[in-house]
Amino acid sequence: MEAFWSWSIPLFRFRGVPIRAHWTLGLVALFDCMLYFRMGLPWWLAPVLVALLLLSVLLHEGGHALATRAVGGRCSEIMLWALGGYAQCTIPMRAGAHLLTSIMGPLVNVGLWAGSIAVLALFPTIADNGILGLCLAYFAYVNLRLALINAIPCHPLDGGHATTALLWGAVGLHRAVRWTVPIGFVASALVAVYGLYINQIFLVLFGAWLFYVTYTEQRNLRLGSEVVFGLDQGYAYGGKPGGWFAAWRRRREEAHALRLDQEESVEATVLDELLDKVSNQGLPSLTAAERKQLERISKRQRERA
């Protein structure tokens, strides 16, 4: 039974990455074709629109795969299935690497949407062409929809991964994973409520599924699972805490401490010279500027004490 549910067929390879289609993809494609046909579209146009949707999903996952390689990871497979696509990636355990990989897919969709809109705006003949204009407008629409859906800050969507990566960089991996849980609950609940408001049962079910995924990961976190939200919690311990924000703050503190040491060293040298002058020639030998300098140094030393 497990082999049946995981069954898929190979399509092609892109830069060494195998692209496969899960069997559920065929059912969804057939359903979409029938839906478009019932909307009154020509029988041959329905498969074209479905192909444009699958192309958008494939390019989205390709963005993840290329970003993974750019940060030093590897993508072993891209699977197209009923709910879209999934890139099986091994990403280095760095907040920046995970952030770039997670946002690259939606950024590809935003670029495709913007490019399609620009073509329609700059070339009226294409927009006025019934079939071509319709296909390009639909291509823009599905890419915008993919970008917006994946921007939801809830796992397993790209927005959830990006949220965790951003928090990881600011407060460290352990806190990031813990804080991602309530964010996911709120985001999934809002999706379901919005679905009820606009009377879209699909969004209600989608929000419920996101809520369940977040609940499952919260349970894994509570039970002490080593992997939560696909991240190895072992990296949350040991070494210096926090991510890039904490590292930036430490660098600032170290630079500030070094600057204070240098200033104290210069002040000590000047103070020794002034005291030697007073010792040898008396206090009246100091100029007005030297007196003020001596007062400032003495005041700062009292404050530091």
C-alpha positions, 0 to 999 in steps of 0.5 A: 500500500505504501508503494502505491501511495508513493508511486510516481513516474520520471519526466526528465532531468534538469541540471542533473535533478530528476523531475518526477510526477506523482500519480495524483497529479494526473487526477488533478490535471484531469479534474482541472481540464473538466472544470475548464471545459465546463466553463465553456472553454474549447476542449483543446485550451483546457490542457494548455491552461493546466500545462501553464499552471504546471509550468509555473509550479515547476519553475517555482521549484526550480528556483528552490533547486538553483538557490540550494546549489548557490548556497552550497546544498544539493537538490536530489529531486523535484516532485510534482503532485496534487498540491503543487510541487516539492523540491527535496533539498539538503540545505546547509544549516545556516539561517541565510542559506535557508532564507534564500532557498525558501524565498527564491521559489515565490520570487520566481513566480513574482518575476513571471507575473511581472513579466507577463503583465509587462508584456500585456501592457507593452504589446497591445496586439498580444493582449487583444489576441483572444487566445494568446492574451488569455493564456498570458493573463492566466499565466500571470494570474497563477504565478501571482496566486502561487506567490501569495499562497506561499507567502503565508507564514506557516509551514510547510509553505515557503513563508513558514520556512522564511519566517523561521529563517528570519527568526533564526538569524535574529534570536537563534534556531531554538527560539525561532522554531518555538516562535514559529509555532504560534505564528503558524497557528494564527496564520492558518486560522486567518486563512480558514476564517477568510475562506469562511468569509468569502465562502470558499471551502477550499481555503477553509480546508487549506487553513485547517490542513496548515493548522494540523501541520503546525499542531503536529510540529508543536507536538514533536517539539514538545516531545523533544524531537530532534527534527522540527519544521525540517530543522535539526534542533541539535544546531540550537545548542553549542557554540555562540547563541543567536544568528546573524543579528546576534553575531552583528551585535557581538561584533559591535560590542567587540569594536566598542570595547576595542575603541574604549581601550584605545581611547583609554590608552591615549588618555593615559599617555596624555595624562602622564605627560600633563602630570609630568609637566605639573610635577616638574614645572608646577600647575601654573605651567599648564595652558588653558587648553591643557587644563581643560584636557586634564579636567576632561580626562579626570572626569571620564576616569571618575565616571568609569570608576 
